[in-house]
Amino acid sequence: MARILLFGRLSDIAGWREKTLEPAPARLSDLRALLAADDAALGEALAAPGVQVALDQVLVRDDAALSPRSEVAFLPPMSGG
């Protein structure tokens, strides 16, 4: 089962921080579509500029294949100082 993590304002919008999905979607784009279909506000937030995705603790920039045991973390835009 895939483990989905949301951080910062993304978890505030969704109302959850961690969720598991079984079966896991085949691709990251499928996961985004599934989450957006379930919660339009979350889908919009995940599509916003600056949102990053870590797949199995490695940042990815493009669509990627998911395994049944993938961990996918959605990270909101960061600001620093």
Chimera marker file (.cmm) of the C-alpha trace (Angstrom):
<marker_set name="trace">
<marker id="1" x="0.000" y="0.000" z="0.000" r="1" g="1" b="0" radius="0.5"/>
<marker id="2" x="1.263" y="3.466" z="-0.867" r="1" g="1" b="0" radius="0.5"/>
<marker id="3" x="1.806" y="5.952" z="1.940" r="1" g="1" b="0" radius="0.5"/>
<marker id="4" x="0.794" y="9.550" z="1.162" r="1" g="1" b="0" radius="0.5"/>
<marker id="5" x="2.056" y="12.434" z="3.316" r="1" g="1" b="0" radius="0.5"/>
<marker id="6" x="0.968" y="16.068" z="3.228" r="1" g="1" b="0" radius="0.5"/>
<marker id="7" x="2.887" y="18.841" z="4.936" r="1" g="1" b="0" radius="0.5"/>
<marker id="8" x="2.134" y="22.427" z="5.971" r="1" g="1" b="0" radius="0.5"/>
<marker id="9" x="-0.883" y="24.114" z="4.462" r="1" g="1" b="0" radius="0.5"/>
<marker id="10" x="-1.530" y="21.096" z="2.227" r="1" g="1" b="0" radius="0.5"/>
<marker id="11" x="-2.478" y="19.014" z="5.260" r="1" g="1" b="0" radius="0.5"/>
<marker id="12" x="-4.596" y="21.919" z="6.553" r="1" g="1" b="0" radius="0.5"/>
<marker id="13" x="-6.535" y="22.037" z="3.271" r="1" g="1" b="0" radius="0.5"/>
<marker id="14" x="-7.049" y="18.266" z="3.136" r="1" g="1" b="0" radius="0.5"/>
<marker id="15" x="-7.797" y="17.785" z="6.813" r="1" g="1" b="0" radius="0.5"/>
<marker id="16" x="-5.345" y="14.899" z="7.048" r="1" g="1" b="0" radius="0.5"/>
<marker id="17" x="-1.571" y="14.487" z="7.213" r="1" g="1" b="0" radius="0.5"/>
<marker id="18" x="-1.099" y="10.833" z="6.306" r="1" g="1" b="0" radius="0.5"/>
<marker id="19" x="-3.115" y="8.332" z="4.310" r="1" g="1" b="0" radius="0.5"/>
<marker id="20" x="-2.535" y="4.929" z="2.780" r="1" g="1" b="0" radius="0.5"/>
<marker id="21" x="-3.903" y="3.771" z="-0.552" r="1" g="1" b="0" radius="0.5"/>
<marker id="22" x="-4.356" y="0.212" z="-1.673" r="1" g="1" b="0" radius="0.5"/>
<marker id="23" x="-3.879" y="-0.507" z="-4.410" r="1" g="1" b="0" radius="0.5"/>
<marker id="24" x="-1.304" y="2.166" z="-5.131" r="1" g="1" b="0" radius="0.5"/>
<marker id="25" x="-1.840" y="4.187" z="-8.308" r="1" g="1" b="0" radius="0.5"/>
<marker id="26" x="0.582" y="3.287" z="-11.091" r="1" g="1" b="0" radius="0.5"/>
<marker id="27" x="2.028" y="6.769" z="-11.569" r="1" g="1" b="0" radius="0.5"/>
<marker id="28" x="2.421" y="10.018" z="-9.655" r="1" g="1" b="0" radius="0.5"/>
<marker id="29" x="0.096" y="11.730" z="-12.141" r="1" g="1" b="0" radius="0.5"/>
<marker id="30" x="-2.560" y="9.097" z="-11.372" r="1" g="1" b="0" radius="0.5"/>
<marker id="31" x="-2.181" y="9.803" z="-7.662" r="1" g="1" b="0" radius="0.5"/>
<marker id="32" x="-2.579" y="13.553" z="-8.198" r="1" g="1" b="0" radius="0.5"/>
<marker id="33" x="-5.716" y="12.937" z="-10.290" r="1" g="1" b="0" radius="0.5"/>
<marker id="34" x="-7.148" y="10.609" z="-7.636" r="1" g="1" b="0" radius="0.5"/>
<marker id="35" x="-6.535" y="13.125" z="-4.845" r="1" g="1" b="0" radius="0.5"/>
<marker id="36" x="-7.998" y="15.965" z="-6.945" r="1" g="1" b="0" radius="0.5"/>
<marker id="37" x="-11.117" y="13.920" z="-7.753" r="1" g="1" b="0" radius="0.5"/>
<marker id="38" x="-11.618" y="13.255" z="-4.049" r="1" g="1" b="0" radius="0.5"/>
<marker id="39" x="-10.979" y="16.867" z="-2.949" r="1" g="1" b="0" radius="0.5"/>
<marker id="40" x="-11.003" y="19.695" z="-5.515" r="1" g="1" b="0" radius="0.5"/>
<marker id="41" x="-9.381" y="22.200" z="-3.122" r="1" g="1" b="0" radius="0.5"/>
<marker id="42" x="-6.531" y="19.803" z="-2.423" r="1" g="1" b="0" radius="0.5"/>
<marker id="43" x="-6.128" y="19.088" z="-6.133" r="1" g="1" b="0" radius="0.5"/>
<marker id="44" x="-5.834" y="22.811" z="-6.823" r="1" g="1" b="0" radius="0.5"/>
<marker id="45" x="-3.313" y="23.242" z="-3.997" r="1" g="1" b="0" radius="0.5"/>
<marker id="46" x="-1.189" y="20.316" z="-5.234" r="1" g="1" b="0" radius="0.5"/>
<marker id="47" x="-1.098" y="21.847" z="-8.731" r="1" g="1" b="0" radius="0.5"/>
<marker id="48" x="0.090" y="25.239" z="-7.439" r="1" g="1" b="0" radius="0.5"/>
<marker id="49" x="3.556" y="26.504" z="-8.358" r="1" g="1" b="0" radius="0.5"/>
<marker id="50" x="6.272" y="25.606" z="-5.904" r="1" g="1" b="0" radius="0.5"/>
<marker id="51" x="4.701" y="22.401" z="-4.558" r="1" g="1" b="0" radius="0.5"/>
<marker id="52" x="7.376" y="19.712" z="-4.529" r="1" g="1" b="0" radius="0.5"/>
<marker id="53" x="7.056" y="15.953" z="-4.380" r="1" g="1" b="0" radius="0.5"/>
<marker id="54" x="9.377" y="13.522" z="-2.648" r="1" g="1" b="0" radius="0.5"/>
<marker id="55" x="9.062" y="9.927" z="-3.819" r="1" g="1" b="0" radius="0.5"/>
<marker id="56" x="10.649" y="7.524" z="-1.355" r="1" g="1" b="0" radius="0.5"/>
<marker id="57" x="12.465" y="10.513" z="0.199" r="1" g="1" b="0" radius="0.5"/>
<marker id="58" x="13.935" y="11.722" z="-3.119" r="1" g="1" b="0" radius="0.5"/>
<marker id="59" x="12.629" y="14.890" z="-4.775" r="1" g="1" b="0" radius="0.5"/>
<marker id="60" x="11.155" y="14.281" z="-8.216" r="1" g="1" b="0" radius="0.5"/>
<marker id="61" x="10.245" y="16.900" z="-10.780" r="1" g="1" b="0" radius="0.5"/>
<marker id="62" x="8.381" y="14.866" z="-13.400" r="1" g="1" b="0" radius="0.5"/>
<marker id="63" x="5.845" y="12.100" z="-13.458" r="1" g="1" b="0" radius="0.5"/>
<marker id="64" x="7.187" y="8.893" z="-11.947" r="1" g="1" b="0" radius="0.5"/>
<marker id="65" x="6.135" y="5.279" z="-11.515" r="1" g="1" b="0" radius="0.5"/>
<marker id="66" x="4.915" y="4.265" z="-8.078" r="1" g="1" b="0" radius="0.5"/>
<marker id="67" x="5.448" y="0.901" z="-6.469" r="1" g="1" b="0" radius="0.5"/>
<marker id="68" x="2.937" y="-0.728" z="-4.125" r="1" g="1" b="0" radius="0.5"/>
<marker id="69" x="5.063" y="0.419" z="-1.177" r="1" g="1" b="0" radius="0.5"/>
<marker id="70" x="5.928" y="3.928" z="-2.353" r="1" g="1" b="0" radius="0.5"/>
<marker id="71" x="6.001" y="6.830" z="0.062" r="1" g="1" b="0" radius="0.5"/>
<marker id="72" x="4.875" y="10.062" z="-1.580" r="1" g="1" b="0" radius="0.5"/>
<marker id="73" x="5.270" y="13.344" z="0.296" r="1" g="1" b="0" radius="0.5"/>
<marker id="74" x="3.780" y="16.581" z="-1.014" r="1" g="1" b="0" radius="0.5"/>
<marker id="75" x="5.684" y="19.622" z="0.223" r="1" g="1" b="0" radius="0.5"/>
<marker id="76" x="4.257" y="23.156" z="0.075" r="1" g="1" b="0" radius="0.5"/>
<marker id="77" x="6.313" y="26.042" z="-1.261" r="1" g="1" b="0" radius="0.5"/>
<marker id="78" x="9.043" y="27.000" z="1.170" r="1" g="1" b="0" radius="0.5"/>
<marker id="79" x="10.196" y="30.452" z="2.118" r="1" g="1" b="0" radius="0.5"/>
<marker id="80" x="13.393" y="31.109" z="3.924" r="1" g="1" b="0" radius="0.5"/>
<marker id="81" x="15.348" y="33.831" z="5.423" r="1" g="1" b="0" radius="0.5"/>
<link id1="1" id2="2" r="1" g="1" b="0" radius="0.2"/>
<link id1="2" id2="3" r="1" g="1" b="0" radius="0.2"/>
<link id1="3" id2="4" r="1" g="1" b="0" radius="0.2"/>
<link id1="4" id2="5" r="1" g="1" b="0" radius="0.2"/>
<link id1="5" id2="6" r="1" g="1" b="0" radius="0.2"/>
<link id1="6" id2="7" r="1" g="1" b="0" radius="0.2"/>
<link id1="7" id2="8" r="1" g="1" b="0" radius="0.2"/>
<link id1="8" id2="9" r="1" g="1" b="0" radius="0.2"/>
<link id1="9" id2="10" r="1" g="1" b="0" radius="0.2"/>
<link id1="10" id2="11" r="1" g="1" b="0" radius="0.2"/>
<link id1="11" id2="12" r="1" g="1" b="0" radius="0.2"/>
<link id1="12" id2="13" r="1" g="1" b="0" radius="0.2"/>
<link id1="13" id2="14" r="1" g="1" b="0" radius="0.2"/>
<link id1="14" id2="15" r="1" g="1" b="0" radius="0.2"/>
<link id1="15" id2="16" r="1" g="1" b="0" radius="0.2"/>
<link id1="16" id2="17" r="1" g="1" b="0" radius="0.2"/>
<link id1="17" id2="18" r="1" g="1" b="0" radius="0.2"/>
<link id1="18" id2="19" r="1" g="1" b="0" radius="0.2"/>
<link id1="19" id2="20" r="1" g="1" b="0" radius="0.2"/>
<link id1="20" id2="21" r="1" g="1" b="0" radius="0.2"/>
<link id1="21" id2="22" r="1" g="1" b="0" radius="0.2"/>
<link id1="22" id2="23" r="1" g="1" b="0" radius="0.2"/>
<link id1="23" id2="24" r="1" g="1" b="0" radius="0.2"/>
<link id1="24" id2="25" r="1" g="1" b="0" radius="0.2"/>
<link id1="25" id2="26" r="1" g="1" b="0" radius="0.2"/>
<link id1="26" id2="27" r="1" g="1" b="0" radius="0.2"/>
<link id1="27" id2="28" r="1" g="1" b="0" radius="0.2"/>
<link id1="28" id2="29" r="1" g="1" b="0" radius="0.2"/>
<link id1="29" id2="30" r="1" g="1" b="0" radius="0.2"/>
<link id1="30" id2="31" r="1" g="1" b="0" radius="0.2"/>
<link id1="31" id2="32" r="1" g="1" b="0" radius="0.2"/>
<link id1="32" id2="33" r="1" g="1" b="0" radius="0.2"/>
<link id1="33" id2="34" r="1" g="1" b="0" radius="0.2"/>
<link id1="34" id2="35" r="1" g="1" b="0" radius="0.2"/>
<link id1="35" id2="36" r="1" g="1" b="0" radius="0.2"/>
<link id1="36" id2="37" r="1" g="1" b="0" radius="0.2"/>
<link id1="37" id2="38" r="1" g="1" b="0" radius="0.2"/>
<link id1="38" id2="39" r="1" g="1" b="0" radius="0.2"/>
<link id1="39" id2="40" r="1" g="1" b="0" radius="0.2"/>
<link id1="40" id2="41" r="1" g="1" b="0" radius="0.2"/>
<link id1="41" id2="42" r="1" g="1" b="0" radius="0.2"/>
<link id1="42" id2="43" r="1" g="1" b="0" radius="0.2"/>
<link id1="43" id2="44" r="1" g="1" b="0" radius="0.2"/>
<link id1="44" id2="45" r="1" g="1" b="0" radius="0.2"/>
<link id1="45" id2="46" r="1" g="1" b="0" radius="0.2"/>
<link id1="46" id2="47" r="1" g="1" b="0" radius="0.2"/>
<link id1="47" id2="48" r="1" g="1" b="0" radius="0.2"/>
<link id1="48" id2="49" r="1" g="1" b="0" radius="0.2"/>
<link id1="49" id2="50" r="1" g="1" b="0" radius="0.2"/>
<link id1="50" id2="51" r="1" g="1" b="0" radius="0.2"/>
<link id1="51" id2="52" r="1" g="1" b="0" radius="0.2"/>
<link id1="52" id2="53" r="1" g="1" b="0" radius="0.2"/>
<link id1="53" id2="54" r="1" g="1" b="0" radius="0.2"/>
<link id1="54" id2="55" r="1" g="1" b="0" radius="0.2"/>
<link id1="55" id2="56" r="1" g="1" b="0" radius="0.2"/>
<link id1="56" id2="57" r="1" g="1" b="0" radius="0.2"/>
<link id1="57" id2="58" r="1" g="1" b="0" radius="0.2"/>
<link id1="58" id2="59" r="1" g="1" b="0" radius="0.2"/>
<link id1="59" id2="60" r="1" g="1" b="0" radius="0.2"/>
<link id1="60" id2="61" r="1" g="1" b="0" radius="0.2"/>
<link id1="61" id2="62" r="1" g="1" b="0" radius="0.2"/>
<link id1="62" id2="63" r="1" g="1" b="0" radius="0.2"/>
<link id1="63" id2="64" r="1" g="1" b="0" radius="0.2"/>
<link id1="64" id2="65" r="1" g="1" b="0" radius="0.2"/>
<link id1="65" id2="66" r="1" g="1" b="0" radius="0.2"/>
<link id1="66" id2="67" r="1" g="1" b="0" radius="0.2"/>
<link id1="67" id2="68" r="1" g="1" b="0" radius="0.2"/>
<link id1="68" id2="69" r="1" g="1" b="0" radius="0.2"/>
<link id1="69" id2="70" r="1" g="1" b="0" radius="0.2"/>
<link id1="70" id2="71" r="1" g="1" b="0" radius="0.2"/>
<link id1="71" id2="72" r="1" g="1" b="0" radius="0.2"/>
<link id1="72" id2="73" r="1" g="1" b="0" radius="0.2"/>
<link id1="73" id2="74" r="1" g="1" b="0" radius="0.2"/>
<link id1="74" id2="75" r="1" g="1" b="0" radius="0.2"/>
<link id1="75" id2="76" r="1" g="1" b="0" radius="0.2"/>
<link id1="76" id2="77" r="1" g="1" b="0" radius="0.2"/>
<link id1="77" id2="78" r="1" g="1" b="0" radius="0.2"/>
<link id1="78" id2="79" r="1" g="1" b="0" radius="0.2"/>
<link id1="79" id2="80" r="1" g="1" b="0" radius="0.2"/>
<link id1="80" id2="81" r="1" g="1" b="0" radius="0.2"/>
</marker_set>
